[in-house]
Amino acid sequence: MTMIERATPIENAVPPTFEALLRMVAEMDTPDGFKAELIRGKIVVSPFSRLRYYRSMRALREQLQAHAPEGHVADIAPFLFRFPQAERAYGPDLFVTDESAFDEEGRHADGEALSLVGEFTSVSTRDADWKEKLDVYGRLVPVYLVIDMQDSEITCFWDPSPHGYRSRRTVSFGEPLPVPEPFGFELDTTGF
């Protein structure tokens, strides 16, 4: 007798709640060099940014920290920020957030504390950075930077609304990029 393995649908399966998914992510033993995020209602494990991205990430972090709102910190640490209304949780490549976000218990910071997010695209994350995350960040986070490493461009989105960002500007690496309030400075992209 030969048995063939095939997927068996589960009838009336109830998908896990957002909170249950967050608990699963917290309990995961994610391999070193990888991060887990909640994207489109699923746990997605992807590698941290490539080594060659580090210099650009550091240059961006240093410039943002110098112009961050009072009480905010710019970092590239692998923290997960939750967005309960959208039932999403992301681990941005770079973020600027109110330091009070780290006063909470638990492992997931409140997305409402973010003043800026920066995502460095890769072949595996590009779609999520440009679509999924743009939609979620665009309703809450004051400034979103997409550093497109494949096209050597950086795009700044700002002025969030219930329908997404209302403003954007794109420049090629090497050109200055105005970063609006609450930062209010011109980003030097020559090191990217």
For each residue, the residues with C-beta under 8 A, 3 or more apart:
1:
2:
3:
4:
5:
6:
7:
8:
9:
10: 13
11:
12:
13: 10
14:
15: 41
16: 20 21 24
17: 20 21
18: 21 22 38 84 87
19: 22 23
20: 16 17 23 24
21: 16 17 18 24 25 38 41 43 87 89
22: 18 19 25 26 38 82 89 108
23: 19 20 26 27
24: 16 20 21 27 28 43
25: 21 22 28 36 37 38 43 80 89 108
26: 22 23 106 107 108
27: 23 24
28: 24 25 36 43 45
29:
30: 34 35 36 45
31: 34 45
32:
33: 47 48
34: 30 31 45 46 47 48
35: 30 45 46 47 48 78 80 91
36: 25 28 30 43 44 45 80 91
37: 25 43 44 46 80 88 89 90 91
38: 18 21 22 25 41 42 43 44 87 88 89 90
39: 42 44 88 90 128 132
40: 132
41: 15 21 38 87
42: 38 39
43: 21 24 25 28 36 37 38
44: 36 37 38 39 128
45: 28 30 31 34 35 36
46: 34 35 37 124 125
47: 33 34 35 50 124
48: 33 34 35 78
49: 53 54 57 93 120 122
50: 47 53 122
51: 54
52: 55
53: 49 50 56 57 93 120 149
54: 49 51 57 58
55: 52 58 59 191
56: 53 59 60 120 147 149 191 192
57: 49 53 54 60 61 76 93 94 118 120
58: 54 55 61 62 76
59: 55 56 62 63 188 191 192
60: 56 57 63 64 94 118 145 147 187 192
61: 57 58 64 65 74 75 76 94
62: 58 59 65 66 74
63: 59 60 66 67 185 187 188
64: 60 61 67 68 74 94 96 116 118 179 183
65: 61 62 68 73 74 96
66: 62 63 185
67: 63 64 179 183 184 185
68: 64 65 72 73 74 96 115 116 183
69: 72 96 98 115 182 183
70:
71: 98 99 100
72: 68 69 96 97 98 99 115
73: 65 68 96 97 99
74: 61 62 64 65 68 94 95 96 116
75: 61 79 94 95 96 97
76: 57 58 61 93 94 95
77:
78: 35 48 91
79: 75 91 95 108 109
80: 25 35 36 37 89 90 91 107 108 109
81: 89 90 91 92 95 97 101 108 109 110 111 113 114
82: 22 88 89 108 109 110 111
83: 86 87 88 89 90 111 136 140
84: 18 87
85: 139
86: 83 135 136 139
87: 18 21 38 41 83 84
88: 37 38 39 82 83 132 136
89: 21 22 25 37 38 80 81 82 83 108
90: 37 38 39 80 81 83 111 117 133 136
91: 35 36 37 78 79 80 81
92: 81 95 114 117 118 119
93: 49 53 57 76 118 119 120 147
94: 57 60 61 64 74 75 76 117 118 119 120 145
95: 74 75 76 79 81 92 114 116 117 118
96: 64 65 68 69 72 73 74 75 114 115 116 117
97: 72 73 75 81 101 109 113 114 115
98: 69 71 72 101 113 115
99: 71 72 73 102 103
100: 71 103 113
101: 81 97 98 104 109 110 113 114
102: 99 109
103: 99 100
104: 101 109 110
105:
106: 26
107: 26 80
108: 22 25 26 79 80 81 82 89
109: 79 80 81 82 97 101 102 104 113
110: 81 82 101 104 113
111: 81 82 83 90 114 140 141
112: 140
113: 81 97 98 100 101 109 110
114: 81 92 95 96 97 101 111 117 137 140 141 142
115: 68 69 72 96 97 98 141 142 143 182 183
116: 64 68 74 95 96 141 142 143 144 145 179 183
117: 90 92 94 95 96 114 133 137 141 143 144 145
118: 57 60 64 92 93 94 95 144 145 146 147
119: 92 93 94 125 129 133 144 145 146 147
120: 49 53 56 57 93 94 147 149
121: 125 126 129 130 146 147 148 149 150
122: 49 50 125 126 149 150
123: 126 150
124: 46 47
125: 46 119 121 122 128 129
126: 121 122 123 129 130 148 150
127: 130 131 132
128: 39 44 125 131 132 133
129: 119 121 125 126 132 133 134 146
130: 121 126 127 133 134 146
131: 127 128 134 135
132: 39 40 88 127 128 129 135 136
133: 90 117 119 128 129 130 136 137 144
134: 129 130 131 137 138 144 146 157 164 165
135: 86 131 132 138 139 164
136: 83 86 88 90 132 133 139 140
137: 114 117 133 134 140 141 144 157 160 165
138: 134 135 141 144 157 160 161 163 164 165
139: 85 86 135 136 160 161 162 163 164
140: 83 111 112 114 136 137 160
141: 111 114 115 116 117 137 138 144 160
142: 114 115 116 158 160 180 181 182
143: 115 116 117 156 157 158 179 180 182 183
144: 116 117 118 119 133 134 137 138 141 156 157 158 165
145: 60 94 116 117 118 119 154 155 156 157 179
146: 118 119 121 129 130 134 154 155 157
147: 56 60 93 118 119 120 121 154 192
148: 121 126 151 152 153 154 155
149: 53 56 120 121 122 152
150: 121 122 123 126
151: 148
152: 148 149 172 173 192
153: 148 170 171 172 173
154: 145 146 147 148 170 171 173 177 187 189 192
155: 145 146 148 168 169 170
156: 143 144 145 168 169 170 177 178 179 180 187
157: 134 137 138 143 144 145 146 165 167 168
158: 142 143 144 165 166 167 168 180
159: 165 166 167 180
160: 137 138 139 140 141 142 164 165 166
161: 138 139 164 165 166
162: 139
163: 138 139
164: 134 135 138 139 160 161
165: 134 137 138 144 157 158 159 160 161 168
166: 158 159 160 161
167: 157 158 159 180
168: 155 156 157 158 165
169: 155 156 177 178
170: 153 154 155 156
171: 153 154 175 176 177 189
172: 152 153 175 189
173: 152 153 154 189 190 192
174: 189 190 192
175: 171 172 189
176: 171 186 187 188 189
177: 154 156 169 171 186 187 189
178: 156 169 185 186 187
179: 64 67 116 143 145 156 183 184 185 186 187
180: 142 143 156 158 159 167 183 184
181: 142 184
182: 69 115 142 143
183: 64 67 68 69 115 116 143 179 180
184: 67 179 180 181
185: 63 66 67 178 179
186: 176 177 178 179
187: 60 63 154 156 176 177 178 179
188: 59 63 176 191
189: 154 171 172 173 174 175 176 177 192
190: 173 174
191: 55 56 59 188
192: 56 59 60 147 152 154 173 174 189
